[in-house]
Amino acid sequence: MLIIIYKLHAMNLITGIWAILRNNEMLTWPEKIKFAIGLLPAMLGGQAYVEAQDGLSVKEWMIKQV
């Protein structure tokens, strides 16, 4: 069961990256790269990471990233 969940998470990660890369109407390549870097913690950490950040303000979260 855990292997299935891991494979689904990997598929979602690949799908998300593919959607960013093929969108040429809204983002330039430098913007795509910055956007992808910003999403990496959430994409790799999953829902647990997202929920752990829920109580932070944007400023607090940005300070925590440095």
mmCIF file of the N, C-alpha and C atoms, coordinates in Angstrom:
data_MODEL
# 
_entry.id   MODEL 
# 
loop_
_atom_site.group_PDB 
_atom_site.id 
_atom_site.type_symbol 
_atom_site.label_atom_id 
_atom_site.label_alt_id 
_atom_site.label_comp_id 
_atom_site.label_asym_id 
_atom_site.label_entity_id 
_atom_site.label_seq_id 
_atom_site.pdbx_PDB_ins_code 
_atom_site.Cartn_x 
_atom_site.Cartn_y 
_atom_site.Cartn_z 
_atom_site.occupancy 
_atom_site.B_iso_or_equiv 
_atom_site.pdbx_formal_charge 
_atom_site.auth_seq_id 
_atom_site.auth_comp_id 
_atom_site.auth_asym_id 
_atom_site.auth_atom_id 
_atom_site.pdbx_PDB_model_num 
ATOM 1   N N  . MET A 1 1  ? 0.824  -1.200 0.000   1.00 0.00 ? 1  MET A N  1 
ATOM 2   C CA . MET A 1 1  ? 0.000  0.000  0.000   1.00 0.00 ? 1  MET A CA 1 
ATOM 3   C C  . MET A 1 1  ? 0.865  1.261  0.000   1.00 0.00 ? 1  MET A C  1 
ATOM 4   N N  . LEU A 1 2  ? 1.935  1.243  0.791   1.00 0.00 ? 2  LEU A N  1 
ATOM 5   C CA . LEU A 1 2  ? 2.822  2.404  0.863   1.00 0.00 ? 2  LEU A CA 1 
ATOM 6   C C  . LEU A 1 2  ? 3.498  2.665  -0.484  1.00 0.00 ? 2  LEU A C  1 
ATOM 7   N N  . ILE A 1 3  ? 3.827  1.603  -1.190  1.00 0.00 ? 3  ILE A N  1 
ATOM 8   C CA . ILE A 1 3  ? 4.450  1.753  -2.514  1.00 0.00 ? 3  ILE A CA 1 
ATOM 9   C C  . ILE A 1 3  ? 3.482  2.424  -3.472  1.00 0.00 ? 3  ILE A C  1 
ATOM 10  N N  . ILE A 1 4  ? 2.209  2.063  -3.409  1.00 0.00 ? 4  ILE A N  1 
ATOM 11  C CA . ILE A 1 4  ? 1.191  2.669  -4.276  1.00 0.00 ? 4  ILE A CA 1 
ATOM 12  C C  . ILE A 1 4  ? 1.066  4.156  -3.972  1.00 0.00 ? 4  ILE A C  1 
ATOM 13  N N  . ILE A 1 5  ? 1.041  4.515  -2.698  1.00 0.00 ? 5  ILE A N  1 
ATOM 14  C CA . ILE A 1 5  ? 0.937  5.920  -2.304  1.00 0.00 ? 5  ILE A CA 1 
ATOM 15  C C  . ILE A 1 5  ? 2.166  6.690  -2.790  1.00 0.00 ? 5  ILE A C  1 
ATOM 16  N N  . TYR A 1 6  ? 3.352  6.102  -2.652  1.00 0.00 ? 6  TYR A N  1 
ATOM 17  C CA . TYR A 1 6  ? 4.576  6.750  -3.111  1.00 0.00 ? 6  TYR A CA 1 
ATOM 18  C C  . TYR A 1 6  ? 4.535  6.978  -4.618  1.00 0.00 ? 6  TYR A C  1 
ATOM 19  N N  . LYS A 1 7  ? 4.082  5.969  -5.372  1.00 0.00 ? 7  LYS A N  1 
ATOM 20  C CA . LYS A 1 7  ? 4.000  6.102  -6.827  1.00 0.00 ? 7  LYS A CA 1 
ATOM 21  C C  . LYS A 1 7  ? 3.001  7.190  -7.218  1.00 0.00 ? 7  LYS A C  1 
ATOM 22  N N  . LEU A 1 8  ? 1.874  7.273  -6.520  1.00 0.00 ? 8  LEU A N  1 
ATOM 23  C CA . LEU A 1 8  ? 0.897  8.318  -6.807  1.00 0.00 ? 8  LEU A CA 1 
ATOM 24  C C  . LEU A 1 8  ? 1.479  9.698  -6.517  1.00 0.00 ? 8  LEU A C  1 
ATOM 25  N N  . HIS A 1 9  ? 2.225  9.814  -5.419  1.00 0.00 ? 9  HIS A N  1 
ATOM 26  C CA . HIS A 1 9  ? 2.858  11.096 -5.080  1.00 0.00 ? 9  HIS A CA 1 
ATOM 27  C C  . HIS A 1 9  ? 3.868  11.486 -6.162  1.00 0.00 ? 9  HIS A C  1 
ATOM 28  N N  . ALA A 1 10 ? 4.651  10.525 -6.624  1.00 0.00 ? 10 ALA A N  1 
ATOM 29  C CA . ALA A 1 10 ? 5.627  10.799 -7.679  1.00 0.00 ? 10 ALA A CA 1 
ATOM 30  C C  . ALA A 1 10 ? 4.924  11.218 -8.966  1.00 0.00 ? 10 ALA A C  1 
ATOM 31  N N  . MET A 1 11 ? 3.800  10.578 -9.287  1.00 0.00 ? 11 MET A N  1 
ATOM 32  C CA . MET A 1 11 ? 3.047  10.932 -10.493 1.00 0.00 ? 11 MET A CA 1 
ATOM 33  C C  . MET A 1 11 ? 2.501  12.352 -10.380 1.00 0.00 ? 11 MET A C  1 
ATOM 34  N N  . ASN A 1 12 ? 1.987  12.725 -9.211  1.00 0.00 ? 12 ASN A N  1 
ATOM 35  C CA . ASN A 1 12 ? 1.491  14.085 -9.006  1.00 0.00 ? 12 ASN A CA 1 
ATOM 36  C C  . ASN A 1 12 ? 2.615  15.103 -9.133  1.00 0.00 ? 12 ASN A C  1 
ATOM 37  N N  . LEU A 1 13 ? 3.776  14.768 -8.626  1.00 0.00 ? 13 LEU A N  1 
ATOM 38  C CA . LEU A 1 13 ? 4.939  15.646 -8.725  1.00 0.00 ? 13 LEU A CA 1 
ATOM 39  C C  . LEU A 1 13 ? 5.319  15.862 -10.189 1.00 0.00 ? 13 LEU A C  1 
ATOM 40  N N  . ILE A 1 14 ? 5.382  14.779 -10.941 1.00 0.00 ? 14 ILE A N  1 
ATOM 41  C CA . ILE A 1 14 ? 5.729  14.868 -12.362 1.00 0.00 ? 14 ILE A CA 1 
ATOM 42  C C  . ILE A 1 14 ? 4.669  15.643 -13.129 1.00 0.00 ? 14 ILE A C  1 
ATOM 43  N N  . THR A 1 15 ? 3.404  15.392 -12.831 1.00 0.00 ? 15 THR A N  1 
ATOM 44  C CA . THR A 1 15 ? 2.312  16.096 -13.507 1.00 0.00 ? 15 THR A CA 1 
ATOM 45  C C  . THR A 1 15 ? 2.377  17.592 -13.227 1.00 0.00 ? 15 THR A C  1 
ATOM 46  N N  . GLY A 1 16 ? 2.655  17.960 -11.993 1.00 0.00 ? 16 GLY A N  1 
ATOM 47  C CA . GLY A 1 16 ? 2.766  19.377 -11.634 1.00 0.00 ? 16 GLY A CA 1 
ATOM 48  C C  . GLY A 1 16 ? 3.915  20.065 -12.340 1.00 0.00 ? 16 GLY A C  1 
ATOM 49  N N  . ILE A 1 17 ? 5.052  19.394 -12.381 1.00 0.00 ? 17 ILE A N  1 
ATOM 50  C CA . ILE A 1 17 ? 6.212  19.968 -13.061 1.00 0.00 ? 17 ILE A CA 1 
ATOM 51  C C  . ILE A 1 17 ? 5.932  20.099 -14.552 1.00 0.00 ? 17 ILE A C  1 
ATOM 52  N N  . TRP A 1 18 ? 5.322  19.079 -15.143 1.00 0.00 ? 18 TRP A N  1 
ATOM 53  C CA . TRP A 1 18 ? 5.006  19.111 -16.576 1.00 0.00 ? 18 TRP A CA 1 
ATOM 54  C C  . TRP A 1 18 ? 4.049  20.265 -16.891 1.00 0.00 ? 18 TRP A C  1 
ATOM 55  N N  . ALA A 1 19 ? 3.057  20.487 -16.044 1.00 0.00 ? 19 ALA A N  1 
ATOM 56  C CA . ALA A 1 19 ? 2.097  21.570 -16.276 1.00 0.00 ? 19 ALA A CA 1 
ATOM 57  C C  . ALA A 1 19 ? 2.790  22.928 -16.256 1.00 0.00 ? 19 ALA A C  1 
ATOM 58  N N  . ILE A 1 20 ? 3.729  23.121 -15.350 1.00 0.00 ? 20 ILE A N  1 
ATOM 59  C CA . ILE A 1 20 ? 4.469  24.382 -15.283 1.00 0.00 ? 20 ILE A CA 1 
ATOM 60  C C  . ILE A 1 20 ? 5.334  24.559 -16.530 1.00 0.00 ? 20 ILE A C  1 
ATOM 61  N N  . LEU A 1 21 ? 6.013  23.518 -16.931 1.00 0.00 ? 21 LEU A N  1 
ATOM 62  C CA . LEU A 1 21 ? 6.931  23.615 -18.066 1.00 0.00 ? 21 LEU A CA 1 
ATOM 63  C C  . LEU A 1 21 ? 6.219  23.874 -19.393 1.00 0.00 ? 21 LEU A C  1 
ATOM 64  N N  . ARG A 1 22 ? 5.051  23.289 -19.581 1.00 0.00 ? 22 ARG A N  1 
ATOM 65  C CA . ARG A 1 22 ? 4.390  23.444 -20.887 1.00 0.00 ? 22 ARG A CA 1 
ATOM 66  C C  . ARG A 1 22 ? 3.540  24.708 -20.988 1.00 0.00 ? 22 ARG A C  1 
ATOM 67  N N  . ASN A 1 23 ? 3.337  25.425 -19.888 1.00 0.00 ? 23 ASN A N  1 
ATOM 68  C CA . ASN A 1 23 ? 2.557  26.645 -19.918 1.00 0.00 ? 23 ASN A CA 1 
ATOM 69  C C  . ASN A 1 23 ? 3.438  27.790 -20.419 1.00 0.00 ? 23 ASN A C  1 
ATOM 70  N N  . ASN A 1 24 ? 3.241  28.176 -21.654 1.00 0.00 ? 24 ASN A N  1 
ATOM 71  C CA . ASN A 1 24 ? 4.051  29.249 -22.239 1.00 0.00 ? 24 ASN A CA 1 
ATOM 72  C C  . ASN A 1 24 ? 3.303  30.576 -22.321 1.00 0.00 ? 24 ASN A C  1 
ATOM 73  N N  . GLU A 1 25 ? 2.063  30.605 -21.905 1.00 0.00 ? 25 GLU A N  1 
ATOM 74  C CA . GLU A 1 25 ? 1.260  31.817 -22.012 1.00 0.00 ? 25 GLU A CA 1 
ATOM 75  C C  . GLU A 1 25 ? 1.337  32.695 -20.771 1.00 0.00 ? 25 GLU A C  1 
ATOM 76  N N  . MET A 1 26 ? 1.574  32.101 -19.625 1.00 0.00 ? 26 MET A N  1 
ATOM 77  C CA . MET A 1 26 ? 1.525  32.873 -18.387 1.00 0.00 ? 26 MET A CA 1 
ATOM 78  C C  . MET A 1 26 ? 2.901  33.133 -17.776 1.00 0.00 ? 26 MET A C  1 
ATOM 79  N N  . LEU A 1 27 ? 3.854  32.238 -17.987 1.00 0.00 ? 27 LEU A N  1 
ATOM 80  C CA . LEU A 1 27 ? 5.141  32.358 -17.312 1.00 0.00 ? 27 LEU A CA 1 
ATOM 81  C C  . LEU A 1 27 ? 6.293  32.306 -18.310 1.00 0.00 ? 27 LEU A C  1 
ATOM 82  N N  . THR A 1 28 ? 7.307  33.117 -18.057 1.00 0.00 ? 28 THR A N  1 
ATOM 83  C CA . THR A 1 28 ? 8.539  33.025 -18.835 1.00 0.00 ? 28 THR A CA 1 
ATOM 84  C C  . THR A 1 28 ? 9.391  31.915 -18.214 1.00 0.00 ? 28 THR A C  1 
ATOM 85  N N  . TRP A 1 29 ? 10.448 31.499 -18.898 1.00 0.00 ? 29 TRP A N  1 
ATOM 86  C CA . TRP A 1 29 ? 11.303 30.445 -18.356 1.00 0.00 ? 29 TRP A CA 1 
ATOM 87  C C  . TRP A 1 29 ? 11.941 30.831 -17.024 1.00 0.00 ? 29 TRP A C  1 
ATOM 88  N N  . PRO A 1 30 ? 12.463 32.041 -16.862 1.00 0.00 ? 30 PRO A N  1 
ATOM 89  C CA . PRO A 1 30 ? 13.005 32.396 -15.538 1.00 0.00 ? 30 PRO A CA 1 
ATOM 90  C C  . PRO A 1 30 ? 11.929 32.352 -14.438 1.00 0.00 ? 30 PRO A C  1 
ATOM 91  N N  . GLU A 1 31 ? 10.698 32.766 -14.778 1.00 0.00 ? 31 GLU A N  1 
ATOM 92  C CA . GLU A 1 31 ? 9.606  32.709 -13.803 1.00 0.00 ? 31 GLU A CA 1 
ATOM 93  C C  . GLU A 1 31 ? 9.252  31.270 -13.477 1.00 0.00 ? 31 GLU A C  1 
ATOM 94  N N  . LYS A 1 32 ? 9.278  30.396 -14.469 1.00 0.00 ? 32 LYS A N  1 
ATOM 95  C CA . LYS A 1 32 ? 8.993  28.976 -14.246 1.00 0.00 ? 32 LYS A CA 1 
ATOM 96  C C  . LYS A 1 32 ? 10.003 28.367 -13.279 1.00 0.00 ? 32 LYS A C  1 
ATOM 97  N N  . ILE A 1 33 ? 11.261 28.712 -13.478 1.00 0.00 ? 33 ILE A N  1 
ATOM 98  C CA . ILE A 1 33 ? 12.308 28.162 -12.617 1.00 0.00 ? 33 ILE A CA 1 
ATOM 99  C C  . ILE A 1 33 ? 12.131 28.650 -11.179 1.00 0.00 ? 33 ILE A C  1 
ATOM 100 N N  . LYS A 1 34 ? 11.877 29.942 -11.002 1.00 0.00 ? 34 LYS A N  1 
ATOM 101 C CA . LYS A 1 34 ? 11.652 30.491 -9.659  1.00 0.00 ? 34 LYS A CA 1 
ATOM 102 C C  . LYS A 1 34 ? 10.425 29.870 -9.009  1.00 0.00 ? 34 LYS A C  1 
ATOM 103 N N  . PHE A 1 35 ? 9.367  29.702 -9.780  1.00 0.00 ? 35 PHE A N  1 
ATOM 104 C CA . PHE A 1 35 ? 8.127  29.118 -9.278  1.00 0.00 ? 35 PHE A CA 1 
ATOM 105 C C  . PHE A 1 35 ? 8.359  27.670 -8.840  1.00 0.00 ? 35 PHE A C  1 
ATOM 106 N N  . ALA A 1 36 ? 9.073  26.913 -9.666  1.00 0.00 ? 36 ALA A N  1 
ATOM 107 C CA . ALA A 1 36 ? 9.350  25.508 -9.342  1.00 0.00 ? 36 ALA A CA 1 
ATOM 108 C C  . ALA A 1 36 ? 10.199 25.389 -8.078  1.00 0.00 ? 36 ALA A C  1 
ATOM 109 N N  . ILE A 1 37 ? 11.197 26.249 -7.943  1.00 0.00 ? 37 ILE A N  1 
ATOM 110 C CA . ILE A 1 37 ? 12.040 26.227 -6.741  1.00 0.00 ? 37 ILE A CA 1 
ATOM 111 C C  . ILE A 1 37 ? 11.203 26.530 -5.499  1.00 0.00 ? 37 ILE A C  1 
ATOM 112 N N  . GLY A 1 38 ? 10.298 27.484 -5.628  1.00 0.00 ? 38 GLY A N  1 
ATOM 113 C CA . GLY A 1 38 ? 9.423  27.827 -4.496  1.00 0.00 ? 38 GLY A CA 1 
ATOM 114 C C  . GLY A 1 38 ? 8.466  26.710 -4.120  1.00 0.00 ? 38 GLY A C  1 
ATOM 115 N N  . LEU A 1 39 ? 8.085  25.891 -5.087  1.00 0.00 ? 39 LEU A N  1 
ATOM 116 C CA . LEU A 1 39 ? 7.154  24.791 -4.819  1.00 0.00 ? 39 LEU A CA 1 
ATOM 117 C C  . LEU A 1 39 ? 7.831  23.520 -4.320  1.00 0.00 ? 39 LEU A C  1 
ATOM 118 N N  . LEU A 1 40 ? 9.130  23.417 -4.488  1.00 0.00 ? 40 LEU A N  1 
ATOM 119 C CA . LEU A 1 40 ? 9.824  22.185 -4.122  1.00 0.00 ? 40 LEU A CA 1 
ATOM 120 C C  . LEU A 1 40 ? 9.556  21.716 -2.691  1.00 0.00 ? 40 LEU A C  1 
ATOM 121 N N  . PRO A 1 41 ? 9.651  22.588 -1.685  1.00 0.00 ? 41 PRO A N  1 
ATOM 122 C CA . PRO A 1 41 ? 9.393  22.094 -0.323  1.00 0.00 ? 41 PRO A CA 1 
ATOM 123 C C  . PRO A 1 41 ? 8.008  21.468 -0.167  1.00 0.00 ? 41 PRO A C  1 
ATOM 124 N N  . ALA A 1 42 ? 7.005  22.084 -0.737  1.00 0.00 ? 42 ALA A N  1 
ATOM 125 C CA . ALA A 1 42 ? 5.648  21.547 -0.624  1.00 0.00 ? 42 ALA A CA 1 
ATOM 126 C C  . ALA A 1 42 ? 5.491  20.266 -1.437  1.00 0.00 ? 42 ALA A C  1 
ATOM 127 N N  . MET A 1 43 ? 6.111  20.225 -2.612  1.00 0.00 ? 43 MET A N  1 
ATOM 128 C CA . MET A 1 43 ? 5.986  19.045 -3.454  1.00 0.00 ? 43 MET A CA 1 
ATOM 129 C C  . MET A 1 43 ? 6.719  17.854 -2.843  1.00 0.00 ? 43 MET A C  1 
ATOM 130 N N  . LEU A 1 44 ? 7.864  18.098 -2.249  1.00 0.00 ? 44 LEU A N  1 
ATOM 131 C CA . LEU A 1 44 ? 8.629  17.009 -1.650  1.00 0.00 ? 44 LEU A CA 1 
ATOM 132 C C  . LEU A 1 44 ? 8.116  16.646 -0.256  1.00 0.00 ? 44 LEU A C  1 
ATOM 133 N N  . GLY A 1 45 ? 7.661  17.647 0.491   1.00 0.00 ? 45 GLY A N  1 
ATOM 134 C CA . GLY A 1 45 ? 7.187  17.407 1.858   1.00 0.00 ? 45 GLY A CA 1 
ATOM 135 C C  . GLY A 1 45 ? 5.761  16.923 1.943   1.00 0.00 ? 45 GLY A C  1 
ATOM 136 N N  . GLY A 1 46 ? 5.014  17.127 0.875   1.00 0.00 ? 46 GLY A N  1 
ATOM 137 C CA . GLY A 1 46 ? 3.635  16.651 0.835   1.00 0.00 ? 46 GLY A CA 1 
ATOM 138 C C  . GLY A 1 46 ? 2.694  17.444 1.730   1.00 0.00 ? 46 GLY A C  1 
ATOM 139 N N  . GLN A 1 47 ? 1.567  16.842 1.989   1.00 0.00 ? 47 GLN A N  1 
ATOM 140 C CA . GLN A 1 47 ? 0.512  17.495 2.761   1.00 0.00 ? 47 GLN A CA 1 
ATOM 141 C C  . GLN A 1 47 ? 0.956  17.829 4.179   1.00 0.00 ? 47 GLN A C  1 
ATOM 142 N N  . ALA A 1 48 ? 1.807  16.986 4.755   1.00 0.00 ? 48 ALA A N  1 
ATOM 143 C CA . ALA A 1 48 ? 2.282  17.244 6.122   1.00 0.00 ? 48 ALA A CA 1 
ATOM 144 C C  . ALA A 1 48 ? 3.056  18.561 6.185   1.00 0.00 ? 48 ALA A C  1 
ATOM 145 N N  . TYR A 1 49 ? 3.883  18.825 5.173   1.00 0.00 ? 49 TYR A N  1 
ATOM 146 C CA . TYR A 1 49 ? 4.635  20.084 5.124   1.00 0.00 ? 49 TYR A CA 1 
ATOM 147 C C  . TYR A 1 49 ? 3.684  21.263 4.993   1.00 0.00 ? 49 TYR A C  1 
ATOM 148 N N  . VAL A 1 50 ? 2.722  21.140 4.100   1.00 0.00 ? 50 VAL A N  1 
ATOM 149 C CA . VAL A 1 50 ? 1.770  22.227 3.855   1.00 0.00 ? 50 VAL A CA 1 
ATOM 150 C C  . VAL A 1 50 ? 1.011  22.555 5.136   1.00 0.00 ? 50 VAL A C  1 
ATOM 151 N N  . GLU A 1 51 ? 0.537  21.543 5.828   1.00 0.00 ? 51 GLU A N  1 
ATOM 152 C CA . GLU A 1 51 ? -0.218 21.763 7.066   1.00 0.00 ? 51 GLU A CA 1 
ATOM 153 C C  . GLU A 1 51 ? 0.661  22.351 8.161   1.00 0.00 ? 51 GLU A C  1 
ATOM 154 N N  . ALA A 1 52 ? 1.932  21.978 8.198   1.00 0.00 ? 52 ALA A N  1 
ATOM 155 C CA . ALA A 1 52 ? 2.855  22.514 9.210   1.00 0.00 ? 52 ALA A CA 1 
ATOM 156 C C  . ALA A 1 52 ? 3.112  24.009 8.993   1.00 0.00 ? 52 ALA A C  1 
ATOM 157 N N  . GLN A 1 53 ? 2.959  24.493 7.770   1.00 0.00 ? 53 GLN A N  1 
ATOM 158 C CA . GLN A 1 53 ? 3.200  25.898 7.456   1.00 0.00 ? 53 GLN A CA 1 
ATOM 159 C C  . GLN A 1 53 ? 1.944  26.748 7.615   1.00 0.00 ? 53 GLN A C  1 
ATOM 160 N N  . ASP A 1 54 ? 0.827  26.123 7.858   1.00 0.00 ? 54 ASP A N  1 
ATOM 161 C CA . ASP A 1 54 ? -0.465 26.803 7.861   1.00 0.00 ? 54 ASP A CA 1 
ATOM 162 C C  . ASP A 1 54 ? -0.553 27.970 8.842   1.00 0.00 ? 54 ASP A C  1 
ATOM 163 N N  . GLY A 1 55 ? 0.115  27.884 9.980   1.00 0.00 ? 55 GLY A N  1 
ATOM 164 C CA . GLY A 1 55 ? 0.026  28.935 10.982  1.00 0.00 ? 55 GLY A CA 1 
ATOM 165 C C  . GLY A 1 55 ? 0.983  30.092 10.768  1.00 0.00 ? 55 GLY A C  1 
ATOM 166 N N  . LEU A 1 56 ? 1.821  30.018 9.751   1.00 0.00 ? 56 LEU A N  1 
ATOM 167 C CA . LEU A 1 56 ? 2.825  31.059 9.520   1.00 0.00 ? 56 LEU A CA 1 
ATOM 168 C C  . LEU A 1 56 ? 2.304  32.146 8.591   1.00 0.00 ? 56 LEU A C  1 
ATOM 169 N N  . SER A 1 57 ? 2.749  33.367 8.825   1.00 0.00 ? 57 SER A N  1 
ATOM 170 C CA . SER A 1 57 ? 2.489  34.434 7.861   1.00 0.00 ? 57 SER A CA 1 
ATOM 171 C C  . SER A 1 57 ? 3.495  34.279 6.725   1.00 0.00 ? 57 SER A C  1 
ATOM 172 N N  . VAL A 1 58 ? 3.287  34.981 5.637   1.00 0.00 ? 58 VAL A N  1 
ATOM 173 C CA . VAL A 1 58 ? 4.223  34.914 4.523   1.00 0.00 ? 58 VAL A CA 1 
ATOM 174 C C  . VAL A 1 58 ? 5.610  35.372 4.972   1.00 0.00 ? 58 VAL A C  1 
ATOM 175 N N  . LYS A 1 59 ? 5.655  36.444 5.761   1.00 0.00 ? 59 LYS A N  1 
ATOM 176 C CA . LYS A 1 59 ? 6.933  36.973 6.232   1.00 0.00 ? 59 LYS A CA 1 
ATOM 177 C C  . LYS A 1 59 ? 7.646  35.933 7.104   1.00 0.00 ? 59 LYS A C  1 
ATOM 178 N N  . GLU A 1 60 ? 6.917  35.289 8.020   1.00 0.00 ? 60 GLU A N  1 
ATOM 179 C CA . GLU A 1 60 ? 7.520  34.261 8.871   1.00 0.00 ? 60 GLU A CA 1 
ATOM 180 C C  . GLU A 1 60 ? 8.044  33.092 8.052   1.00 0.00 ? 60 GLU A C  1 
ATOM 181 N N  . TRP A 1 61 ? 7.261  32.692 7.055   1.00 0.00 ? 61 TRP A N  1 
ATOM 182 C CA . TRP A 1 61 ? 7.678  31.579 6.207   1.00 0.00 ? 61 TRP A CA 1 
ATOM 183 C C  . TRP A 1 61 ? 8.942  31.933 5.425   1.00 0.00 ? 61 TRP A C  1 
ATOM 184 N N  . MET A 1 62 ? 9.006  33.162 4.907   1.00 0.00 ? 62 MET A N  1 
ATOM 185 C CA . MET A 1 62 ? 10.175 33.589 4.133   1.00 0.00 ? 62 MET A CA 1 
ATOM 186 C C  . MET A 1 62 ? 11.426 33.651 5.003   1.00 0.00 ? 62 MET A C  1 
ATOM 187 N N  . ILE A 1 63 ? 11.290 34.122 6.240   1.00 0.00 ? 63 ILE A N  1 
ATOM 188 C CA . ILE A 1 63 ? 12.423 34.173 7.162   1.00 0.00 ? 63 ILE A CA 1 
ATOM 189 C C  . ILE A 1 63 ? 12.905 32.753 7.469   1.00 0.00 ? 63 ILE A C  1 
ATOM 190 N N  . LYS A 1 64 ? 11.973 31.843 7.611   1.00 0.00 ? 64 LYS A N  1 
ATOM 191 C CA . LYS A 1 64 ? 12.299 30.457 7.906   1.00 0.00 ? 64 LYS A CA 1 
ATOM 192 C C  . LYS A 1 64 ? 13.061 29.789 6.751   1.00 0.00 ? 64 LYS A C  1 
ATOM 193 N N  . GLN A 1 65 ? 12.885 30.259 5.537   1.00 0.00 ? 65 GLN A N  1 
ATOM 194 C CA . GLN A 1 65 ? 13.530 29.664 4.363   1.00 0.00 ? 65 GLN A CA 1 
ATOM 195 C C  . GLN A 1 65 ? 14.986 30.055 4.211   1.00 0.00 ? 65 GLN A C  1 
ATOM 196 N N  . VAL A 1 66 ? 15.413 31.110 4.885   1.00 0.00 ? 66 VAL A N  1 
ATOM 197 C CA . VAL A 1 66 ? 16.793 31.599 4.728   1.00 0.00 ? 66 VAL A CA 1 
ATOM 198 C C  . VAL A 1 66 ? 17.753 30.775 5.534   1.00 0.00 ? 66 VAL A C  1 
# 
